[in-house]
Every structure is written in structure tokens, then in C-alpha cells.
């Protein structure tokens, strides 16, 4: 149960961070509406590591993650699980002029051991 709670806490932190701190990797003025998380998956942290990871995510016009990379990380052991998790996320896509568009965003993750 402790592992489930830790994973759930990581998801909540990631979603809250996305809602308040998501910064586009490219021009923010490229959209009228930012993407919003519809489905998220928490990164695994089986060793109970503590650290921060900034993932750069490319979201297509359908809301699917088409690419993900690590922009910054305090522990390389958290990078793989973060990428594996965010590739499963689904978004409401960003919009410009009422049309769905692809975009690139940065999402921070905070891991607590």
C-alpha cells in the first residue's frame, strides 16, 4: 500500500506542477489554449529515490504523446521510469484559433523516497 500511495502522490505532484508550472519548450504564443492532462500514469520509483526530473513532451493534435525526453534530472535512475510513464499520458490537445495543434511542453516531476 505504501508503494501505491507513493505513486499516487507522485501523480498528484506532477499534475499540480503541470497545471501551475508547465512551460512550453517552444513559443507559448503558439496556442490559445494549453494542453490539459486527461490521463496520467505515475512513474515507477521502486527504490524509493528522491529527486526531480523535467520531462519535455511532444503532444500531437489528437492529444497523444509522440515524443518524450529528459530536459533536466537530479538522478539518472529516475529518467527511464519518467519517460515510460509520460509516453502513456493522454491530453486534451493545445488549440489555436479553435483548431487542435501539436505542441511541446515541459513537465516537472518530484520524487520523494
Secondary structure, DSSP 4 states (H G I P E B T S, - for coil): -HHHHHHHHHHHHHHHHHHHH-EESS-GGG-SB--EEEE--PPP-TT---EEEEEEEEE-TTSBEEEEEEEEES-GGGHHHHHHHHTT-EEEPEEETTEEE-EEEEEEEEE--
